[in-house]
Amino acid sequence: MDFSLSPRVEDLRDRIAAFMVEHVEPVEGEALRALDDEVRPGIAYPRVLVDLRERAKAEGLWNLFLANEHDGVGLTNWEYGVRWLTPLLEGEIRSCFSMTEPERAGSDPTNLATRAERDGDEWVIDGHEWFTSGAVGAEVAIVMAVTDPDAPPHRRASMILVPLDAPGFNLVRPVSVMGHDGGPGHCEIRYERCRVPASNLLGEQGRGFAIAQDRLGPGRIHHCMRAIGGAERALELMCERAIEREAFGGPLADKQFVQDFIARSRIEIDGARLMTMHAAWKMDTEGKRAARQEISEIKVVAANVFMDVLDRAIQVHGALGVSDDLPLALMWRQGRWLRLADGPYEVHKMAIALRELKGAKARMDETVAASPNGAGPEAQPVAPSTVGAPS
Ligand SMILES: Cc1cc2nc3c(=O)[nH]c(=O)nc-3n(C[C@H](O)[C@H](O)[C@H](O)COP(=O)(O)OP(=O)(O)OC[C@H]3O[C@@H](n4cnc5c(N)ncnc54)[C@H](O)[C@@H]3O)c2cc1C
């Protein structure tokens, strides 16, 4: 694996870093306040973000994730349909995604209870969802609903586009998350006899989980990349504070406890970055399906590294670290949920272990088959009953 960046990527990385310092960091606080104050139904983004996006577009730093020559633009993007696709990609409107239910579907989405039934040329949707992130100010929700209740679990559900002004779409409340319910929100929604045209089905009927898998691979790795970026920023702030702040006769940077924080953070971030780059490389060269194990691994590692580095950065800043004068406390609130969303930590670890066990079981079976009498070594370990569960 070659870790050197192409001249094009190196140029993009330098320009993005300069853009962040010159244009994003000076308005960071203002943008966060504006998200809370300005976003409401009909307003997807606050003015300050709209202006930043225009500037990024003008400088060719927009929608970089679509420039993936190996995976291409991706099926699901096009399936969002030109009604919605162009303004979404232009950043003029936002979408949100509704799959998690307070009563049923969460870690195990096959428990989904939200139902969509055909009535002539329409889908009629009934369900209770929450943590539909970004619903306030969004134009359209992508709803996962059971359309084929008698099919096997992973073929029961479909994705359906629901404009937020559709009859029967009821935004109950943004759920308060760690004391915060402003801005785009993580919303509770009731779909009550909610009617949309039959053509709002995304892709094939019953293929909702397949589309979700397509989205989740790249989506998860993007979360990891953001987590690593956040951890880098926290380490930078930690180092600056350690150099500037004095206690017990000298700078914090001279204390070995603090040096341990800094060294461990650097080691963990670099490890997470290498794992992420490896997972991304495997996705690009062998495809999303082949890279599922590496994506699960990095989802576990990156979220934890982010939280651990942030926690140390907060500690080195003392009271300032938990204040809202710095972005660390906000980053902690944003980062904590990475261990839950897009598959909780424990579910990814379960998937990793089951794939390992499946591989081990296959190797054991091969050994048995290849042995002269077909009986294999005398002391065969007993394989766990769950082996083979992940496909
Ligand atoms: C900030 C935030 C934003 C979100 N945004 C969205 C969104 O936009 N759209 C959307 O649909 N959902 C969203 N979610 C929901 C998220 O996907 C779910 O929280 C996640 O799937 C877990 O489901 P649950 O919360 O119902 O937890 P549960 O399913 O109740 O699980 C609770 C806990 O049980 C444990 N657990 C579960 N399975 C196992 C297992 N096999 N082995 C061991 N332990 C296990 C885990 O510790 C898990 O955290 C968001 C969540 C958060 C926190």
The ligand as an SDF file (V2000), in Angstrom:
LIG
                    3D

 53 58  0  0  0  0  0  0  0  0999 V2000
  -27.1060   11.8450   18.1880 C   0  0  0  0  0  0  0  0  0  0  0  0
  -27.7530   10.6990   17.4750 C   0  0  0  0  0  0  0  0  0  0  0  0
  -28.1680   10.8650   16.1720 C   0  0  0  0  0  0  0  0  0  0  0  0
  -28.8680    9.8430   15.5220 C   0  0  0  0  0  0  0  0  0  0  0  0
  -29.3400   10.0520   14.2640 N   0  0  0  0  0  0  0  0  0  0  0  0
  -30.1430    9.1320   13.6890 C   0  0  0  0  0  0  0  0  0  0  0  0
  -30.7810    9.3930   12.4290 C   0  0  0  0  0  0  0  0  0  0  0  0
  -30.5750   10.4350   11.8080 O   0  0  0  0  0  0  0  0  0  0  0  0
  -31.6700    8.4770   11.9510 N   0  0  0  0  0  0  0  0  0  0  0  0
  -31.9410    7.3120   12.6100 C   0  0  0  0  0  0  0  0  0  0  0  0
  -32.7360    6.5260   12.1160 O   0  0  0  0  0  0  0  0  0  0  0  0
  -31.3170    7.0210   13.7880 N   0  0  0  0  0  0  0  0  0  0  0  0
  -30.4480    7.9070   14.3510 C   0  0  0  0  0  0  0  0  0  0  0  0
  -29.8690    7.6450   15.5660 N   0  0  0  0  0  0  0  0  0  0  0  0
  -30.2090    6.4250   16.2760 C   0  0  0  0  0  0  0  0  0  0  0  0
  -29.0800    5.4070   16.3020 C   0  0  0  0  0  0  0  0  0  0  0  0
  -28.8890    4.8340   15.0390 O   0  0  0  0  0  0  0  0  0  0  0  0
  -29.4830    4.4020   17.3940 C   0  0  0  0  0  0  0  0  0  0  0  0
  -29.3130    5.0680   18.6290 O   0  0  0  0  0  0  0  0  0  0  0  0
  -28.6690    3.1240   17.3500 C   0  0  0  0  0  0  0  0  0  0  0  0
  -28.9860    2.3410   16.2290 O   0  0  0  0  0  0  0  0  0  0  0  0
  -28.9350    2.2910   18.6130 C   0  0  0  0  0  0  0  0  0  0  0  0
  -30.3080    2.0400   18.7580 O   0  0  0  0  0  0  0  0  0  0  0  0
  -31.0510    2.3790   20.1490 P   0  0  0  0  0  0  0  0  0  0  0  0
  -30.6780    3.7660   20.5390 O   0  0  0  0  0  0  0  0  0  0  0  0
  -32.4850    2.0760   19.9960 O   0  0  0  0  0  0  0  0  0  0  0  0
  -30.3720    1.4290   21.1980 O   0  0  0  0  0  0  0  0  0  0  0  0
  -30.8030   -0.0780   21.5520 P   0  0  0  0  0  0  0  0  0  0  0  0
  -31.0710   -0.8530   20.3220 O   0  0  0  0  0  0  0  0  0  0  0  0
  -31.8500   -0.0150   22.5930 O   0  0  0  0  0  0  0  0  0  0  0  0
  -29.4500   -0.6010   22.1900 O   0  0  0  0  0  0  0  0  0  0  0  0
  -29.0050   -0.0890   23.4420 C   0  0  0  0  0  0  0  0  0  0  0  0
  -27.6440   -0.6560   23.7400 C   0  0  0  0  0  0  0  0  0  0  0  0
  -27.7210   -2.0580   23.8160 O   0  0  0  0  0  0  0  0  0  0  0  0
  -26.4550   -2.5970   23.5710 C   0  0  0  0  0  0  0  0  0  0  0  0
  -26.5600   -3.6410   22.5650 N   0  0  0  0  0  0  0  0  0  0  0  0
  -27.3720   -3.6980   21.4830 C   0  0  0  0  0  0  0  0  0  0  0  0
  -27.1630   -4.8110   20.7730 N   0  0  0  0  0  0  0  0  0  0  0  0
  -26.1890   -5.4960   21.4260 C   0  0  0  0  0  0  0  0  0  0  0  0
  -25.5270   -6.7320   21.2060 C   0  0  0  0  0  0  0  0  0  0  0  0
  -25.8300   -7.4980   20.1310 N   0  0  0  0  0  0  0  0  0  0  0  0
  -24.5720   -7.1020   22.0700 N   0  0  0  0  0  0  0  0  0  0  0  0
  -24.2700   -6.3390   23.1470 C   0  0  0  0  0  0  0  0  0  0  0  0
  -24.8530   -5.1670   23.4080 N   0  0  0  0  0  0  0  0  0  0  0  0
  -25.7990   -4.7490   22.5610 C   0  0  0  0  0  0  0  0  0  0  0  0
  -25.5740   -1.4510   23.0600 C   0  0  0  0  0  0  0  0  0  0  0  0
  -24.7350   -0.9930   24.1140 O   0  0  0  0  0  0  0  0  0  0  0  0
  -26.5650   -0.3890   22.7090 C   0  0  0  0  0  0  0  0  0  0  0  0
  -26.0130    0.9310   22.7990 O   0  0  0  0  0  0  0  0  0  0  0  0
  -29.1150    8.6260   16.1980 C   0  0  0  0  0  0  0  0  0  0  0  0
  -28.6380    8.4470   17.5070 C   0  0  0  0  0  0  0  0  0  0  0  0
  -27.9580    9.4560   18.1370 C   0  0  0  0  0  0  0  0  0  0  0  0
  -27.5130    9.2380   19.5600 C   0  0  0  0  0  0  0  0  0  0  0  0
  1  2  1  0
  2  3  1  0
  2 52  2  0
  3  4  2  0
  4  5  1  0
  4 50  1  0
  5  6  2  0
  6  7  1  0
  6 13  1  0
  7  8  2  0
  7  9  1  0
  9 10  1  0
 10 11  2  0
 10 12  1  0
 12 13  2  0
 13 14  1  0
 14 15  1  0
 14 50  1  0
 15 16  1  0
 16 17  1  0
 16 18  1  0
 18 19  1  0
 18 20  1  0
 20 21  1  0
 20 22  1  0
 22 23  1  0
 23 24  1  0
 24 25  2  0
 24 26  1  0
 24 27  1  0
 27 28  1  0
 28 29  2  0
 28 30  1  0
 28 31  1  0
 31 32  1  0
 32 33  1  0
 33 34  1  0
 33 48  1  0
 34 35  1  0
 35 36  1  0
 35 46  1  0
 36 37  1  0
 36 45  1  0
 37 38  2  0
 38 39  1  0
 39 40  1  0
 39 45  2  0
 40 41  1  0
 40 42  2  0
 42 43  1  0
 43 44  2  0
 44 45  1  0
 46 47  1  0
 46 48  1  0
 48 49  1  0
 50 51  2  0
 51 52  1  0
 52 53  1  0
M  END
$$$$
